[in-house]
Amino acid sequence: MILRLSKVYPTASHLHCPRLHALTPVPQGVRRRRAALVCKSSLKEELESDIKRTANDLERAVQTEDYKAASLLKQHLDQLELERLNSNPLLFLQTQLQNAVKEERYKDAASIKAQIQALERESQAAASSSTSTAKAVSTMSDTVTHGIRIRVRSFYQPGQSMPSRSYYFFGYHVQISNESDRVVQLRNRHWVIEDEEGRTEEVRGPGCVGKQPVLLPGNGFEYSSGCPLNCKTGYMSGEIQFAVLDETDGRFNNMVDALVSGFKLSAEVGG
């Protein structure tokens, strides 16, 4: 049995809305999240999930008239919305355009519209030129550790990249297979991302795309995510931690790390 999950992005790195009933101040929660998500890997998908959860929590807080929690949640939601805008140049410009039109700043609106059109043309041109070289810019890794096989395939996504702004987006698909004779549960992940200019970032967090599946012998789990870079080439590697079921007491006690061998992220022809 293979569990299949797919998402457009991230990073990254990763996100679980802080429980406000524990009275954790929102700004500190945001800082801890950023510390845990040093890299932007998988960020967009994780961010969208957190925004949705926070909006639902806010709605429930209002319905139950818990206005103190609602106030904190609203601040948290505003922070997440700002992060979403900053992570996507096109979305940021579209929002700026809407605000300019609403405020009747039509000269600004015309300038912003021209920027949007330029970015869209660039994205379309990049997507078109990459069609014949998609195979060349994809890379793979395949590693077995403790009977757990992890395959990864990376690929450049020109439609979500803005080369003129040094913004290159890469997707990657992960396949996990339990080839051992033991029952294991996925617990944590750790990614190391290095770009061609020597910058190194790390991502650590519970589960993958918010999931911690239990895998029986012969079972598998797969998901898709993504990672933005500021240059055309980079490398990823890491490990995924699993807990092993102890058949004597029925508990997941022993922890093992399944390695993810390095694979390349490349936006270059023949990369």
DRENPA-3360 file (N, C-alpha, C; in nm, 2 decimals, always signed):
BEGIN
1 = MILRLSKV = +0.09/-0.12/+0.00/+0.00/+0.00/+0.00/+0.09/+0.12/+0.00 ~ +0.06/+0.22/-0.09/+0.14/+0.34/-0.10/+0.05/+0.46/-0.06 ~ +0.09/+0.54/+0.03/+0.01/+0.66/+0.07/+0.07/+0.77/-0.02 ~ -0.02/+0.84/-0.09/+0.03/+0.95/-0.18/-0.02/+1.08/-0.13 ~ +0.07/+1.17/-0.12/+0.04/+1.31/-0.09/+0.11/+1.40/-0.18 ~ +0.05/+1.51/-0.22/+0.11/+1.60/-0.32/+0.09/+1.74/-0.27 ~ +0.19/+1.82/-0.29/+0.17/+1.96/-0.26/+0.26/+2.04/-0.36 ~ +0.22/+2.17/-0.38/+0.29/+2.25/-0.48/+0.43/+2.28/-0.43;
9 = YPTASHLH = +0.44/+2.31/-0.29/+0.57/+2.35/-0.24/+0.60/+2.26/-0.12 ~ +0.70/+2.42/+0.00/+0.73/+2.38/+0.12/+0.67/+2.37/+0.19 ~ +0.90/+2.45/+0.15/+0.94/+2.43/+0.21/+0.94/+2.39/+0.30 ~ +0.93/+2.38/+0.30/+0.95/+2.39/+0.35/+0.90/+2.41/+0.42 ~ +0.95/+2.36/+0.53/+0.99/+2.37/+0.60/+0.92/+2.39/+0.59 ~ +0.63/+2.16/+0.78/+0.72/+2.23/+0.87/+0.64/+2.31/+0.97 ~ +0.53/+2.35/+0.94/+0.46/+2.44/+1.02/+0.34/+2.38/+1.09 ~ +0.33/+2.42/+1.22/+0.21/+2.38/+1.30/+0.17/+2.50/+1.37;
17 = CPRLHALT = +0.04/+2.54/+1.36/+0.00/+2.66/+1.42/+0.01/+2.65/+1.58 ~ +0.07/+2.75/+1.64/+0.09/+2.74/+1.79/-0.05/+2.74/+1.86 ~ -0.06/+2.66/+1.96/-0.19/+2.65/+2.03/-0.20/+2.77/+2.13 ~ -0.29/+2.85/+2.10/-0.30/+2.98/+2.17/-0.36/+2.95/+2.31 ~ -0.43/+2.84/+2.33/-0.48/+2.81/+2.47/-0.36/+2.79/+2.57 ~ -0.24/+2.77/+2.51/-0.12/+2.76/+2.60/-0.06/+2.90/+2.63 ~ -0.13/+3.00/+2.58/-0.09/+3.14/+2.60/+0.05/+3.17/+2.55 ~ +0.09/+3.11/+2.44/+0.21/+3.14/+2.38/+0.20/+3.27/+2.30;
25 = PVPQGVRR = +0.28/+3.38/+2.33/+0.26/+3.50/+2.25/+0.29/+3.48/+2.11 ~ +0.21/+3.54/+2.02/+0.22/+3.51/+1.88/+0.36/+3.55/+1.82 ~ +0.41/+3.67/+1.85/+0.54/+3.70/+1.80/+0.65/+3.60/+1.83 ~ +0.66/+3.54/+1.95/+0.75/+3.44/+1.98/+0.73/+3.31/+1.90 ~ +0.60/+3.28/+1.88/+0.57/+3.16/+1.81/+0.62/+3.17/+1.66 ~ +0.60/+3.29/+1.61/+0.65/+3.32/+1.47/+0.80/+3.31/+1.47 ~ +0.87/+3.36/+1.56/+1.02/+3.35/+1.56/+1.06/+3.21/+1.58 ~ +1.00/+3.13/+1.66/+1.04/+2.99/+1.67/+1.01/+2.91/+1.54;
33 = RRAALVCK = +0.90/+2.94/+1.48/+0.88/+2.88/+1.35/+0.99/+2.91/+1.25 ~ +1.03/+3.04/+1.24/+1.13/+3.07/+1.15/+1.26/+3.01/+1.18 ~ +1.29/+2.99/+1.31/+1.41/+2.93/+1.35/+1.41/+2.78/+1.31 ~ +1.29/+2.72/+1.32/+1.28/+2.58/+1.28/+1.29/+2.56/+1.13 ~ +1.25/+2.67/+1.06/+1.24/+2.66/+0.92/+1.35/+2.75/+0.86 ~ +1.48/+2.72/+0.89/+1.58/+2.81/+0.84/+1.58/+2.82/+0.69 ~ +1.55/+2.72/+0.62/+1.54/+2.72/+0.48/+1.40/+2.75/+0.44 ~ +1.38/+2.80/+0.31/+1.25/+2.82/+0.26/+1.19/+2.70/+0.20;
41 = SSLKEELE = +1.26/+2.59/+0.21/+1.21/+2.47/+0.14/+1.07/+2.43/+0.19 ~ +0.99/+2.40/+0.10/+0.85/+2.36/+0.12/+0.77/+2.47/+0.19 ~ +0.82/+2.59/+0.19/+0.75/+2.70/+0.27/+0.61/+2.73/+0.22 ~ +0.59/+2.74/+0.09/+0.46/+2.79/+0.04/+0.35/+2.70/+0.08 ~ +0.37/+2.56/+0.06/+0.26/+2.47/+0.09/+0.23/+2.47/+0.24 ~ +0.34/+2.47/+0.32/+0.33/+2.47/+0.46/+0.26/+2.60/+0.51 ~ +0.30/+2.71/+0.45/+0.25/+2.84/+0.48/+0.10/+2.84/+0.46 ~ +0.06/+2.79/+0.34/-0.09/+2.79/+0.30/-0.16/+2.71/+0.40;
49 = SDIKRTAN = -0.11/+2.59/+0.45/-0.17/+2.51/+0.54/-0.19/+2.58/+0.68 ~ -0.08/+2.65/+0.72/-0.09/+2.72/+0.85/-0.19/+2.83/+0.84 ~ -0.19/+2.90/+0.73/-0.29/+3.01/+0.71/-0.43/+2.96/+0.72 ~ -0.46/+2.84/+0.66/-0.59/+2.78/+0.66/-0.63/+2.74/+0.81 ~ -0.53/+2.68/+0.88/-0.56/+2.64/+1.01/-0.58/+2.76/+1.10 ~ -0.50/+2.86/+1.09/-0.52/+2.98/+1.17/-0.65/+3.05/+1.15 ~ -0.69/+3.06/+1.02/-0.82/+3.12/+0.99/-0.93/+3.04/+1.05 ~ -0.92/+2.91/+1.05/-1.03/+2.82/+1.11/-1.03/+2.84/+1.26;
57 = DLERAVQT = -0.91/+2.85/+1.32/-0.90/+2.88/+1.47/-0.96/+3.01/+1.50 ~ -0.93/+3.11/+1.42/-0.99/+3.24/+1.44/-1.14/+3.24/+1.44 ~ -1.19/+3.17/+1.34/-1.34/+3.17/+1.32/-1.40/+3.10/+1.45 ~ -1.34/+2.99/+1.50/-1.39/+2.92/+1.61/-1.38/+3.01/+1.74 ~ -1.27/+3.09/+1.75/-1.26/+3.18/+1.86/-1.36/+3.28/+1.87 ~ -1.40/+3.34/+1.75/-1.50/+3.44/+1.74/-1.64/+3.38/+1.78 ~ -1.66/+3.26/+1.72/-1.79/+3.19/+1.75/-1.81/+3.16/+1.90 ~ -1.70/+3.13/+1.97/-1.71/+3.10/+2.11/-1.69/+3.23/+2.20;
65 = EDYKAASL = -1.67/+3.34/+2.13/-1.66/+3.47/+2.20/-1.53/+3.47/+2.29 ~ -1.43/+3.40/+2.24/-1.30/+3.41/+2.31/-1.22/+3.51/+2.23 ~ -1.24/+3.64/+2.27/-1.19/+3.75/+2.19/-1.04/+3.77/+2.21 ~ -0.99/+3.73/+2.33/-0.85/+3.74/+2.36/-0.77/+3.65/+2.26 ~ -0.82/+3.53/+2.25/-0.75/+3.43/+2.16/-0.77/+3.48/+2.01 ~ -0.89/+3.54/+1.98/-0.92/+3.58/+1.85/-0.82/+3.70/+1.81 ~ -0.79/+3.78/+1.91/-0.70/+3.89/+1.88/-0.56/+3.84/+1.85 ~ -0.51/+3.74/+1.93/-0.38/+3.69/+1.90/-0.38/+3.61/+1.77;
73 = LKQHLDQL = -0.48/+3.54/+1.74/-0.49/+3.47/+1.61/-0.49/+3.56/+1.49 ~ -0.56/+3.67/+1.51/-0.56/+3.77/+1.40/-0.42/+3.83/+1.37 ~ -0.35/+3.86/+1.48/-0.21/+3.91/+1.46/-0.13/+3.80/+1.39 ~ -0.14/+3.68/+1.43/-0.07/+3.57/+1.37/-0.10/+3.55/+1.23 ~ -0.23/+3.56/+1.19/-0.28/+3.54/+1.06/-0.22/+3.66/+0.97 ~ -0.22/+3.78/+1.02/-0.16/+3.89/+0.95/-0.01/+3.87/+0.92 ~ +0.06/+3.81/+1.02/+0.20/+3.78/+0.99/+0.22/+3.68/+0.88 ~ +0.14/+3.57/+0.89/+0.15/+3.47/+0.78/+0.11/+3.52/+0.65;
81 = ELERLNSN = +0.01/+3.61/+0.64/-0.03/+3.67/+0.51/+0.09/+3.75/+0.45 ~ +0.16/+3.82/+0.54/+0.27/+3.90/+0.50/+0.38/+3.81/+0.45 ~ +0.41/+3.70/+0.52/+0.51/+3.61/+0.47/+0.48/+3.55/+0.34 ~ +0.35/+3.52/+0.32/+0.31/+3.47/+0.19/+0.34/+3.57/+0.07 ~ +0.31/+3.69/+0.10/+0.33/+3.80/+0.00/+0.48/+3.81/-0.03 ~ +0.56/+3.81/+0.07/+0.70/+3.83/+0.05/+0.77/+3.71/-0.02 ~ +0.71/+3.59/-0.01/+0.77/+3.47/-0.07/+0.73/+3.46/-0.22 ~ +0.64/+3.54/-0.27/+0.60/+3.53/-0.41/+0.59/+3.67/-0.47;
89 = PLLFLQTQ = +0.69/+3.70/-0.55/+0.70/+3.83/-0.62/+0.57/+3.87/-0.70 ~ +0.52/+3.77/-0.77/+0.40/+3.80/-0.85/+0.28/+3.82/-0.77 ~ +0.26/+3.74/-0.67/+0.15/+3.76/-0.58/+0.16/+3.90/-0.51 ~ +0.28/+3.94/-0.47/+0.30/+4.07/-0.40/+0.26/+4.18/-0.50 ~ +0.30/+4.17/-0.62/+0.26/+4.28/-0.72/+0.11/+4.28/-0.74 ~ +0.05/+4.16/-0.75/-0.09/+4.16/-0.78/-0.17/+4.22/-0.66 ~ -0.12/+4.20/-0.54/-0.19/+4.26/-0.42/-0.17/+4.41/-0.43 ~ -0.04/+4.45/-0.46/-0.02/+4.60/-0.47/-0.10/+4.66/-0.58;
97 = LQNAVKEE = -0.13/+4.59/-0.69/-0.21/+4.64/-0.79/-0.36/+4.66/-0.74 ~ -0.41/+4.56/-0.67/-0.54/+4.57/-0.62/-0.56/+4.69/-0.52 ~ -0.46/+4.71/-0.44/-0.46/+4.82/-0.35/-0.45/+4.96/-0.42 ~ -0.37/+4.97/-0.52/-0.36/+5.09/-0.60/-0.49/+5.13/-0.67 ~ -0.55/+5.03/-0.73/-0.68/+5.05/-0.79/-0.79/+5.10/-0.69 ~ -0.79/+5.02/-0.58/-0.89/+5.06/-0.47/-0.87/+5.20/-0.42 ~ -0.75/+5.24/-0.41/-0.72/+5.38/-0.36/-0.71/+5.48/-0.47 ~ -0.75/+5.44/-0.60/-0.75/+5.53/-0.71/-0.62/+5.59/-0.74;
105 = RYKDAASI = -0.51/+5.51/-0.72/-0.37/+5.56/-0.76/-0.34/+5.49/-0.90 ~ -0.41/+5.55/-1.00/-0.41/+5.48/-1.13/-0.27/+5.49/-1.20 ~ -0.19/+5.59/-1.17/-0.06/+5.60/-1.23/+0.03/+5.48/-1.17 ~ +0.02/+5.46/-1.04/+0.09/+5.35/-0.97/+0.04/+5.22/-1.03 ~ -0.09/+5.21/-1.04/-0.15/+5.09/-1.09/-0.10/+5.05/-1.23 ~ -0.08/+5.15/-1.32/-0.03/+5.12/-1.45/+0.11/+5.07/-1.45 ~ +0.19/+5.13/-1.36/+0.33/+5.09/-1.34/+0.34/+4.95/-1.29 ~ +0.26/+4.92/-1.19/+0.26/+4.78/-1.13/+0.21/+4.68/-1.23;
113 = KAQIQALE = +0.11/+4.72/-1.31/+0.06/+4.63/-1.41/+0.16/+4.59/-1.51 ~ +0.25/+4.69/-1.55/+0.35/+4.67/-1.65/+0.46/+4.57/-1.59 ~ +0.48/+4.58/-1.46/+0.58/+4.49/-1.39/+0.52/+4.35/-1.39 ~ +0.39/+4.34/-1.37/+0.33/+4.20/-1.36/+0.33/+4.14/-1.50 ~ +0.31/+4.22/-1.61/+0.31/+4.16/-1.74/+0.45/+4.12/-1.78 ~ +0.55/+4.19/-1.73/+0.69/+4.16/-1.76/+0.73/+4.03/-1.70 ~ +0.69/+4.01/-1.57/+0.71/+3.89/-1.50/+0.64/+3.77/-1.56 ~ +0.52/+3.79/-1.60/+0.44/+3.68/-1.66/+0.50/+3.64/-1.80;
121 = RESQAAAS = +0.55/+3.74/-1.88/+0.62/+3.70/-2.00/+0.75/+3.62/-1.98 ~ +0.82/+3.67/-1.88/+0.95/+3.60/-1.84/+0.92/+3.45/-1.80 ~ +0.81/+3.44/-1.72/+0.78/+3.31/-1.67/+0.74/+3.22/-1.78 ~ +0.65/+3.27/-1.87/+0.61/+3.19/-1.99/+0.72/+3.15/-2.08 ~ +0.82/+3.24/-2.10/+0.93/+3.22/-2.19/+1.02/+3.11/-2.13 ~ +1.04/+3.12/-1.99/+1.12/+3.02/-1.93/+1.05/+2.88/-1.93 ~ +0.92/+2.88/-1.91/+0.85/+2.75/-1.92/+0.86/+2.69/-2.06 ~ +0.85/+2.77/-2.16/+0.85/+2.72/-2.30/+0.99/+2.67/-2.33;
129 = SSTSTAKA = +1.10/+2.74/-2.29/+1.23/+2.70/-2.32/+1.28/+2.58/-2.25 ~ +1.21/+2.55/-2.14/+1.25/+2.43/-2.05/+1.19/+2.30/-2.09 ~ +1.09/+2.31/-2.18/+1.02/+2.19/-2.22/+1.11/+2.08/-2.27 ~ +1.20/+2.12/-2.36/+1.29/+2.02/-2.42/+1.40/+1.98/-2.34 ~ +1.42/+2.05/-2.22/+1.54/+2.02/-2.14/+1.50/+1.97/-2.00 ~ +1.37/+1.94/-1.98/+1.32/+1.90/-1.85/+1.39/+1.78/-1.80 ~ +1.43/+1.68/-1.89/+1.50/+1.56/-1.84/+1.64/+1.60/-1.79 ~ +1.70/+1.70/-1.86/+1.84/+1.73/-1.83/+1.85/+1.80/-1.69;
137 = VSTMSDTV = +1.75/+1.87/-1.65/+1.76/+1.94/-1.52/+1.70/+1.86/-1.41 ~ +1.66/+1.74/-1.43/+1.60/+1.66/-1.32/+1.71/+1.57/-1.27 ~ +1.72/+1.55/-1.14/+1.82/+1.46/-1.08/+1.75/+1.37/-0.98 ~ +1.82/+1.26/-0.94/+1.75/+1.16/-0.85/+1.86/+1.11/-0.75 ~ +1.80/+1.06/-0.64/+1.89/+0.98/-0.55/+1.81/+0.86/-0.50 ~ +1.88/+0.76/-0.46/+1.81/+0.63/-0.42/+1.90/+0.57/-0.31 ~ +1.85/+0.57/-0.19/+1.93/+0.52/-0.07/+1.85/+0.43/+0.01 ~ +1.92/+0.32/+0.06/+1.85/+0.23/+0.16/+1.93/+0.23/+0.29;
145 = THGIRIRV = +1.86/+0.26/+0.40/+1.93/+0.25/+0.53/+1.83/+0.18/+0.63 ~ +1.88/+0.09/+0.70/+1.80/+0.01/+0.80/+1.68/-0.05/+0.73 ~ +1.69/-0.09/+0.60/+1.58/-0.15/+0.53/+1.48/-0.05/+0.48 ~ +1.50/+0.08/+0.49/+1.41/+0.19/+0.45/+1.47/+0.25/+0.33 ~ +1.40/+0.24/+0.21/+1.45/+0.30/+0.09/+1.38/+0.44/+0.07 ~ +1.47/+0.54/+0.03/+1.42/+0.67/+0.01/+1.47/+0.71/-0.13 ~ +1.37/+0.73/-0.22/+1.40/+0.78/-0.36/+1.36/+0.93/-0.37 ~ +1.44/+1.01/-0.43/+1.40/+1.15/-0.45/+1.43/+1.19/-0.60;
153 = RSFYQPGQ = +1.34/+1.26/-0.66/+1.36/+1.31/-0.79/+1.33/+1.46/-0.79 ~ +1.43/+1.54/-0.83/+1.41/+1.69/-0.83/+1.39/+1.74/-0.97 ~ +1.33/+1.86/-0.99/+1.30/+1.91/-1.12/+1.28/+2.06/-1.10 ~ +1.33/+2.14/-1.20/+1.31/+2.28/-1.21/+1.17/+2.32/-1.25 ~ +1.12/+2.42/-1.18/+0.98/+2.47/-1.21/+0.99/+2.61/-1.26 ~ +1.01/+2.63/-1.39/+1.02/+2.77/-1.44/+0.90/+2.85/-1.43 ~ +0.78/+2.79/-1.43/+0.66/+2.87/-1.42/+0.64/+2.93/-1.28 ~ +0.72/+2.89/-1.18/+0.71/+2.95/-1.05/+0.84/+3.02/-1.01;
161 = SMPSRSYY = +0.92/+3.04/-1.11/+1.05/+3.11/-1.09/+1.05/+3.25/-1.16 ~ +1.14/+3.33/-1.10/+1.16/+3.47/-1.15/+1.31/+3.49/-1.17 ~ +1.37/+3.44/-1.27/+1.52/+3.46/-1.29/+1.57/+3.60/-1.28 ~ +1.49/+3.70/-1.33/+1.54/+3.84/-1.32/+1.55/+3.89/-1.18 ~ +1.48/+3.82/-1.09/+1.49/+3.85/-0.95/+1.57/+3.75/-0.87 ~ +1.65/+3.67/-0.94/+1.73/+3.57/-0.87/+1.64/+3.47/-0.79 ~ +1.53/+3.43/-0.84/+1.44/+3.35/-0.77/+1.41/+3.22/-0.85 ~ +1.47/+3.11/-0.81/+1.45/+2.98/-0.89/+1.38/+2.88/-0.80;
169 = FFGYHVQI = +1.28/+2.82/-0.85/+1.20/+2.73/-0.77/+1.22/+2.59/-0.83 ~ +1.24/+2.49/-0.73/+1.26/+2.35/-0.77/+1.16/+2.27/-0.69 ~ +1.11/+2.17/-0.76/+1.02/+2.07/-0.70/+1.10/+1.94/-0.67 ~ +1.05/+1.87/-0.58/+1.11/+1.73/-0.56/+1.00/+1.64/-0.51 ~ +1.01/+1.51/-0.56/+0.92/+1.41/-0.52/+0.99/+1.30/-0.44 ~ +0.93/+1.27/-0.33/+1.00/+1.17/-0.24/+0.91/+1.05/-0.23 ~ +0.98/+0.93/-0.25/+0.91/+0.80/-0.23/+0.98/+0.72/-0.12 ~ +0.91/+0.68/-0.02/+0.96/+0.61/+0.09/+0.90/+0.47/+0.09;
177 = SNESDRVV = +0.99/+0.37/+0.10/+0.94/+0.23/+0.10/+1.00/+0.15/+0.22 ~ +0.92/+0.09/+0.30/+0.97/+0.01/+0.41/+1.00/-0.13/+0.36 ~ +1.13/-0.16/+0.33/+1.17/-0.29/+0.28/+1.22/-0.38/+0.39 ~ +1.21/-0.33/+0.51/+1.25/-0.41/+0.63/+1.14/-0.51/+0.67 ~ +1.17/-0.59/+0.77/+1.06/-0.68/+0.83/+1.00/-0.62/+0.96 ~ +1.03/-0.49/+0.98/+0.98/-0.43/+1.10/+0.87/-0.32/+1.07 ~ +0.79/-0.29/+1.17/+0.69/-0.18/+1.15/+0.76/-0.05/+1.20 ~ +0.75/+0.05/+1.12/+0.82/+0.18/+1.15/+0.72/+0.29/+1.14;
185 = QLRNRHWV = +0.75/+0.40/+1.21/+0.67/+0.52/+1.20/+0.76/+0.64/+1.16 ~ +0.72/+0.72/+1.06/+0.80/+0.84/+1.03/+0.78/+0.94/+1.14 ~ +0.89/+0.99/+1.19/+0.88/+1.09/+1.30/+0.93/+1.23/+1.26 ~ +1.05/+1.24/+1.21/+1.11/+1.37/+1.19/+1.19/+1.37/+1.05 ~ +1.21/+1.49/+1.01/+1.29/+1.51/+0.88/+1.40/+1.62/+0.91 ~ +1.51/+1.60/+0.83/+1.62/+1.70/+0.83/+1.67/+1.71/+0.69 ~ +1.67/+1.84/+0.64/+1.72/+1.86/+0.51/+1.84/+1.96/+0.52 ~ +1.94/+1.94/+0.44/+2.05/+2.04/+0.42/+2.05/+2.08/+0.28;
193 = IEDEEGRT = +2.04/+2.21/+0.26/+2.03/+2.27/+0.12/+2.15/+2.37/+0.11 ~ +2.23/+2.34/+0.00/+2.34/+2.43/-0.03/+2.33/+2.48/-0.17 ~ +2.35/+2.61/-0.19/+2.35/+2.66/-0.33/+2.49/+2.67/-0.38 ~ +2.50/+2.71/-0.51/+2.63/+2.71/-0.58/+2.72/+2.82/-0.53 ~ +2.66/+2.92/-0.46/+2.74/+3.03/-0.40/+2.79/+3.00/-0.26 ~ +2.77/+2.88/-0.21/+2.82/+2.83/-0.08/+2.73/+2.86/+0.04 ~ +2.61/+2.91/+0.01/+2.52/+2.93/+0.13/+2.45/+2.80/+0.16 ~ +2.45/+2.77/+0.29/+2.39/+2.64/+0.34/+2.28/+2.67/+0.44;
201 = EEVRGPGC = +2.17/+2.61/+0.42/+2.06/+2.62/+0.51/+2.00/+2.49/+0.55 ~ +1.94/+2.48/+0.66/+1.89/+2.35/+0.71/+1.74/+2.36/+0.75 ~ +1.67/+2.25/+0.74/+1.53/+2.24/+0.78/+1.51/+2.12/+0.87 ~ +1.46/+2.14/+0.98/+1.42/+2.03/+1.07/+1.28/+2.05/+1.12 ~ +1.21/+1.93/+1.13/+1.07/+1.94/+1.18/+1.01/+1.81/+1.19 ~ +0.89/+1.80/+1.25/+0.82/+1.67/+1.27/+0.75/+1.63/+1.14 ~ +0.76/+1.50/+1.11/+0.68/+1.45/+1.00/+0.73/+1.50/+0.86 ~ +0.65/+1.47/+0.76/+0.67/+1.52/+0.62/+0.53/+1.56/+0.58;
209 = VGKQPVLL = +0.52/+1.69/+0.53/+0.40/+1.75/+0.49/+0.29/+1.73/+0.60 ~ +0.33/+1.74/+0.72/+0.24/+1.73/+0.83/+0.19/+1.59/+0.86 ~ +0.25/+1.49/+0.80/+0.21/+1.35/+0.83/+0.32/+1.27/+0.89 ~ +0.28/+1.17/+0.98/+0.38/+1.08/+1.04/+0.32/+0.94/+1.03 ~ +0.32/+0.89/+0.91/+0.25/+0.76/+0.88/+0.33/+0.64/+0.94 ~ +0.25/+0.54/+0.98/+0.30/+0.41/+1.02/+0.31/+0.32/+0.90 ~ +0.43/+0.26/+0.88/+0.45/+0.18/+0.76/+0.48/+0.04/+0.80 ~ +0.39/-0.05/+0.75/+0.41/-0.19/+0.77/+0.52/-0.24/+0.67;
217 = PGNGFEYS = +0.58/-0.36/+0.70/+0.67/-0.41/+0.60/+0.61/-0.42/+0.46 ~ +0.67/-0.36/+0.36/+0.62/-0.36/+0.22/+0.54/-0.24/+0.19 ~ +0.50/-0.16/+0.29/+0.42/-0.04/+0.26/+0.51/+0.08/+0.23 ~ +0.45/+0.18/+0.17/+0.52/+0.30/+0.13/+0.44/+0.43/+0.15 ~ +0.51/+0.54/+0.13/+0.45/+0.67/+0.15/+0.53/+0.77/+0.06 ~ +0.46/+0.86/-0.01/+0.52/+0.95/-0.10/+0.46/+1.09/-0.09 ~ +0.54/+1.19/-0.13/+0.48/+1.32/-0.12/+0.57/+1.41/-0.21 ~ +0.52/+1.53/-0.25/+0.59/+1.62/-0.33/+0.61/+1.75/-0.25;
225 = SGCPLNCK = +0.72/+1.82/-0.27/+0.74/+1.95/-0.21/+0.83/+2.03/-0.30 ~ +0.89/+2.14/-0.24/+0.97/+2.22/-0.33/+1.07/+2.31/-0.25 ~ +1.16/+2.37/-0.32/+1.26/+2.45/-0.25/+1.30/+2.57/-0.34 ~ +1.30/+2.69/-0.29/+1.34/+2.81/-0.37/+1.49/+2.84/-0.34 ~ +1.56/+2.88/-0.45/+1.70/+2.92/-0.43/+1.72/+3.06/-0.49 ~ +1.83/+3.12/-0.46/+1.86/+3.25/-0.52/+1.96/+3.24/-0.63 ~ +1.99/+3.12/-0.67/+2.08/+3.10/-0.79/+2.04/+2.97/-0.86 ~ +2.10/+2.94/-0.97/+2.05/+2.84/-1.06/+2.08/+2.69/-1.02;
233 = TGYMSGEI = +2.17/+2.68/-0.93/+2.21/+2.54/-0.89/+2.22/+2.52/-0.74 ~ +2.19/+2.41/-0.69/+2.21/+2.38/-0.55/+2.20/+2.23/-0.53 ~ +2.22/+2.19/-0.41/+2.22/+2.05/-0.37/+2.14/+2.03/-0.24 ~ +2.08/+1.91/-0.23/+2.00/+1.88/-0.11/+2.04/+1.74/-0.07 ~ +2.04/+1.72/+0.06/+2.06/+1.59/+0.12/+2.00/+1.59/+0.26 ~ +2.00/+1.48/+0.33/+1.95/+1.48/+0.47/+1.91/+1.34/+0.52 ~ +1.82/+1.34/+0.61/+1.78/+1.21/+0.67/+1.64/+1.23/+0.72 ~ +1.57/+1.11/+0.72/+1.43/+1.11/+0.78/+1.44/+1.01/+0.89;
241 = QFAVLDET = +1.39/+1.05/+1.01/+1.40/+0.97/+1.13/+1.27/+0.89/+1.14 ~ +1.29/+0.76/+1.18/+1.18/+0.67/+1.20/+1.19/+0.60/+1.34 ~ +1.07/+0.58/+1.40/+1.07/+0.50/+1.52/+1.03/+0.36/+1.48 ~ +1.10/+0.26/+1.55/+1.08/+0.12/+1.52/+0.99/+0.06/+1.63 ~ +0.89/-0.02/+1.58/+0.80/-0.08/+1.68/+0.87/-0.20/+1.75 ~ +0.86/-0.20/+1.88/+0.91/-0.31/+1.97/+0.80/-0.40/+1.99 ~ +0.81/-0.52/+1.93/+0.70/-0.62/+1.94/+0.68/-0.68/+2.07 ~ +0.78/-0.66/+2.16/+0.77/-0.71/+2.30/+0.68/-0.63/+2.38;
249 = DGRFNNMV = +0.67/-0.50/+2.36/+0.58/-0.42/+2.44/+0.49/-0.33/+2.36 ~ +0.49/-0.35/+2.23/+0.40/-0.27/+2.14/+0.42/-0.12/+2.13 ~ +0.55/-0.08/+2.17/+0.57/+0.06/+2.16/+0.68/+0.09/+2.06 ~ +0.67/+0.22/+2.01/+0.78/+0.26/+1.92/+0.89/+0.32/+2.00 ~ +0.99/+0.24/+2.02/+1.10/+0.29/+2.11/+1.23/+0.33/+2.03 ~ +1.29/+0.24/+1.96/+1.42/+0.26/+1.90/+1.40/+0.36/+1.78 ~ +1.49/+0.46/+1.77/+1.49/+0.55/+1.66/+1.60/+0.52/+1.56 ~ +1.58/+0.53/+1.43/+1.68/+0.51/+1.33/+1.67/+0.62/+1.23;
257 = DALVSGFK = +1.78/+0.66/+1.17/+1.78/+0.76/+1.07/+1.80/+0.70/+0.93 ~ +1.71/+0.72/+0.84/+1.72/+0.68/+0.70/+1.78/+0.79/+0.62 ~ +1.89/+0.77/+0.56/+1.96/+0.87/+0.49/+1.90/+0.90/+0.35 ~ +1.91/+1.03/+0.31/+1.87/+1.08/+0.18/+2.00/+1.12/+0.11 ~ +2.05/+1.05/+0.02/+2.18/+1.08/-0.04/+2.16/+1.21/-0.13 ~ +2.27/+1.28/-0.15/+2.26/+1.41/-0.21/+2.21/+1.41/-0.35 ~ +2.13/+1.51/-0.39/+2.08/+1.52/-0.52/+2.09/+1.67/-0.56 ~ +2.09/+1.69/-0.69/+2.12/+1.82/-0.75/+1.99/+1.90/-0.78;
265 = LSAEVGG = +1.99/+2.03/-0.76/+1.88/+2.12/-0.81/+1.95/+2.20/-0.91 ~ +1.89/+2.20/-1.03/+1.96/+2.27/-1.14/+1.86/+2.33/-1.24 ~ +1.88/+2.46/-1.27/+1.79/+2.53/-1.37/+1.87/+2.55/-1.50 ~ +1.99/+2.49/-1.51/+2.07/+2.50/-1.62/+2.05/+2.39/-1.72 ~ +2.06/+2.42/-1.85/+2.05/+2.32/-1.96/+2.16/+2.22/-1.94 ~ +2.12/+2.09/-1.93/+2.22/+1.99/-1.92/+2.27/+1.98/-1.77 ~ +2.19/+2.04/-1.68/+2.23/+2.04/-1.54/+2.23/+1.91/-1.48;
% end
